[in-house]
Amino acid sequence: MSATAFNTRRVGRTDLELTELGLGGATLAGIFQDVPDQQARDTVTAALNAGIRYFDTAPQYGYGRSEHLMGDGLRYHTHGVALSTKVGRLLRPIQSEAERDYPHAWARPFPFEQVYDYTYAGVMRSYEASLQRLGLSKVDILFVHDIGVVTHGAEQNAIYWKQLAEEGGYKALTELKASGKVKAIGLGVNEWEVLMDAFKLGEWDVFLLAGRYTLLEQTSLAPFLTTCLERGASVVCGGPFNGGALMGTGKWNYAAAPAHIIQRVAELEALCKEFGTPIGAAALQFPLAHKAICNILPGPKSPAELAGIIDWWNTKVPDALWDALADRKLAAPGTSLPNGRVA
C-alpha cells in the first residue's frame, strides 16, 4: 500500500496536528468478532506505511487488548505520530469470564473487568496504566470516555459527573496538560448533549464524537458544532459509517437499525449509485467540510479493509452529488458540503 499525502488539521488552539484520516482501535480489539493479534499489529503498521499519523485507543477496548496491540505496532515508530487514549475506566484483573456481571461485545478480551472512576485519582491511575499497557512513555490526547446518560443512566451519571467536576477528574486532566504530559484533553462519547455540559465545566481542546455527525445524520450540527467553533475546540469524527449502517450491515448505535435509519441509508445508497460513487467515499469525505472537524476516524480490522478505506478517501466525489444531497434534503439545513455549498 503506497503512502497518501494526507493533509493535517490543528487540534483546537494547541500546537498538535492530526492527519485528516486516523485509525480507531476498537475493532482491532475484537468487537463482535475476533481479530488475531498479528492481524491487528499488521493493520497498525499498514496505517503507518499509508501515511496515517493519528491513532486512537482506550482501556475499554478488549479490556486492555487494544492498547497492548496498538502499542506493539507503534512502539518504534512514534516520530510524528499522535496517539490518544481514554480515562474513566480502570481495569481490575479477574480469574474467569464468570466473574463479569455485565454483558460485553469483545470476542477475546484480556482477563480484566472495568471499574468506572472519573475522580482525580482515577484519571491519574488510568493515565499511568495506559502507558504501561501501551509500552510507551507518552500519549498526546486524553479523552474522558463514555460519560453521559446514554451509558450510565441519569442517576448514575450524576454521580460520575460529580467525580469529574467536583472530585478532581477535570483538575487531573488540566494538570497533565499543563505539565506537558499530554498535549490536548477532551471527551470521547456517542452523545453530543453531554459535551454541551462539558463546555460549562471548563475548557477543552478536542472531542471524539462517534456517529453524530456523518453522512447519515447531522444531529450535532447545532448547538454543539457551532459552539465548538465559538470555543476553539476541534472534533474527531468517530464512527463515520455509523457503526456499519452506511455499509449495509443493518446496525446502528451498536444495535439493529430502526426503520427510519434503514430508509435513509437506502436513499443515500441510491444517490451514490446514481453518481457512480461508493457510499464509503461519500461517508468519509462528507464530515470534513465542517470547520470544527479535524479528523475522520474509521476502525478497519485488517490491512485489506484499510486499503479499501484509503481507496474511498482518494475517490473523487462529484460536486453534483453534494448538490443533489442538498436538493433532496438528505442533509440537515445549514450543513456545510464538500463542494462549498451549504444545505
N, C-alpha and C positions, 0 to 999 in steps of 0.2 A: 504494500500500500504506500503510494507516494505521499509526501507531505503536502498539505494545503497551507497556503499563506493566510492564516486566519487573522482577521482584524482583532484588535483588543479594545476594550472599553474600561474606563476607570470606575472603581468602586466608590460610590459616594464622593466625599471630599478627601478621601485618603490618597496615598500615592500608589496604591495597589491597582494593577490592571489585570483583567482576565481575558483570555481568548473568548471570542463570542460563542464558541461551541465548547462544552465541557463534557466530562464523563461522570455520571452518577454511579454510586457504589452499592445501591440497594440490591439491584438484580444480581450483581456479582456474588452476593452472599446467599443466593439460592432462594429468592422469594417465589413461592408457589411451585417451583421445580428446581431440582438440584443443578448446580453449576460446578463441575470439577475444579479443584483448586488450581491446577495448572492452566485451565482454560481462563479462569478469572485473571491470573497473573499475565497471561498472554494478551488478554484484552487491554489491560493497563499499558503493556508495552506497545501494543499496536496503536493505542491512542497517542502515546508519546511520539512514535515514529510518524504518525499522521500530522503532527504539529499541534495537537491539543495540549494546553498547558494549565488547565484548571480541572481539578478532581475533587469530588465531594464524597464523604463517607459519614458514618455515625456509629456509636456503640450499639445501637439497637439492631443494626443490620446483621442478622445472623448471630446476635449477641457476642460481638467481638470479631466475628469471622471476616466481615468486610474490611475493617480496619487492618487486620492482620494481613490479608491478601493484598490490599492496596499498598500497604507499607512495603511488602515484598517487591511489588512492581516499581515503586518509586524510589526505593532507598538509595540507590546510587545514581539517581538521575533527577535530583531536586533543583538543579540550577534553572532559574527562570520559571519554575513551576509553582503555582498557587494551589494550596490544599485547604479544604475546610472539613471540620468535623463538628460534633454537636455535644451539648451538655443538657442535663435534665434527667438522664437515666444513668444510674450506677449499675454495675454488673456484679452479681453475687454468685459464687460457684454452687452448683448443685451436683448431686451424685447420680441422678437419673431424671429422665423426662417426666416421670411420675410426680416429681416434686413441683412442677409448674402447675399453678391453679388457674391459668388463663390460656385461651387459645392463641395460636400464632401461625404465621404463614411461612416459616422458614423450613426448608426441606431438610437441612443438615446443620442445625445451629451448633455453636460451641456450647459446652456444658455450664452455662450461666443463666441466671434469670435476672430480669430488670427490676430495679427499685427506683422509683421516681424520687428525685431530690433536686429542687431548684434553689436551695439555700446557698449562702456564701461557701460553706464547707463543701457542699455537694458539687458546686461548679468547679472549685479548685481541685477536688479529688478526681472529678471526671476528666478535666484537662490533663492532669498528670497521668492518669490511667490510659488515656488515649495515646499519649506519646509512647508509653510502654508498649501498647499493642501494635502501634504503627512501626515501632523501632526507629523513630525519627526524633530529632531534637526540637522541632517546631511545627506548628501549623499556622496558617495565615488568617483564617476566619473561624470564629466560633459562633455557631448558631444555637439559640435556645430551642430545643427540639420538642415539637408537638405539645406545647402548652396551649390550652384552649378548651372551649366547651365541647367541641366535637369529639375530642379524645377522652376527656375526663368527666364530662357532665358538669352542670353548673355548680353544684355544691362542692365537689372535689376540686374543681378548677379554681374556685375562690381560695381554697387553702394553698394550692400551688402558686397562684398568682401572688399571694401574700409572701410566700417564700422568696419569690423573685423580687418583688417590690420593696418589702419591708424587712426581710430576713437575710439580705445581703447578696442575693443572686446577681442582681444588676450591678451592685458595687463590685463584686468579684470580676465581672466582665470588664468593667471600666478600668479596674486596676491592672488586669492582664494587658489591656490595650495600652494604657499609659506607660507601663514598664517596657513595652516593645515586644512582649512575648507573643502577642498576636497583632495583626495589622487592622483588623476590622471585626465588628461584632454585629449580631443581628438575631433574627428568629427564623427558624425553618418549620413551616406549618402548611396545612392544607386548607385553612380558612383565613380569609383576609380580614375578617372582622376583629380578630384578636390583635392584629397589627395596628389597628387604629387605637386600641387600648395601649399598645406599646409606645406609640408616639406621645401619649400623655405621661408615660413613666419617665422618658428620657430621650437621649439622642442615640440614633442607630445609624450604621453605615450601609447595611445591606440586608435584604430579606430573601429567603428562599421560599417562594410560594409555589406550591405544586398544584397544577391543574386549574387554576382560577383565572388565568389569562392566556388563552390558547385560541387556535382557530375555531374550536368548538364552542367556547364560552368566554365571555369578557366581563364576568360579574364583578371583578375587582377594579374595573376601569375608573369609577368614581364612587366614593371619595378616596379610595386607597391610592391608586397610582397618581392621581392628581396631588395628593398630599406628599407622596414621595418626591415629586418634583419640587414642591414648595420647601420641603425639609432637607433636600440634598441627599436623599437616600436612594440607593440602587436596588434593583430586583433581579434575582436569578430566577428564570422561568423553569421550574421543575415540572416533570410530567407533561412535556409538550404534546404527547399523544393521548393525554387524559387517561392514563392507566390502561391504554390499549384500545379505548373506544374508537379512536380515529384509525386504528389498524384493523378494525373489523372483528375484534375479539368479543364484542358484546359486553365488555366490562367497563365500569365507570365508578370512580371513587372506591376501588377495591371490592366492588360487588356487581351484581347484574345490572346492566344499564336500564333505566326506565324507558317507557315508550317514547317520550318526547326527545330523549337523547338519541335513541336509535333512529328516529325520524330525521333529526338534524344531521346526524352522520350521513345518512343516505343522501340528503340534499347536497352536502359538501362533497361526497364521493361523486355524485353526478356532475357537479360543477367542474371538479378537477378533470374528470374523464372527458368532458366537453372540450376542454382546452389542452388535452393531451399531457396533463401534468400529474405526476404521482402525488397523492394526497399527503404522503410523508414529506415531500419537498415543501408544499404549501404550509404544512403544520410547523415545520422547523423555522421557516423564514418569516412567517407572519408576526410573531411577537416582537421581533427586533425593531419594528417600525416605531414602537413606543420609546420615547427618550429615557424612560426610567429603567428599561430592561438593559442589563449589562451582559447577560449570558443565557444561552439555551442549554439545558441540562438533561439530555436523554440518558437512558440506562441500558445500553446494549449488553447482552450476556456473552458475546463471543466476538472474536475479530471479524467474522463474516458479517454479523449484524452491524458492527461498527462501520465496516466498509459500505454497507447499504445506506447507512445514515449519512456518511460523508458524500456519497453519490447524490443523495437528495439535497444535501447542503449546497452542492455545486451545480444543481439543476437550475437553469434559468426559468423562472416562473413568469409567464406573460403578464404585462401590465393589464391587459384586458380581463384576465381572471380576477384581479383585485377590483376592477371596476364592476364586474358582474357580481362579485361578493357584496359590494355596497348596494348596487341597484336592486338586488333581490332580497335585500335586508337580512343577509346572513351574517352580518356583523353589527354589534351594538352601535347606536348613534354616538358619534364622537370618537370612534376608533380610528387611530392612525394606520394607514395601509402602506405596504412597502413601495407602492408606486407614487407616494407623496400625497395621495388623496385622503380625505377624512370622510368616513362613512356617515 
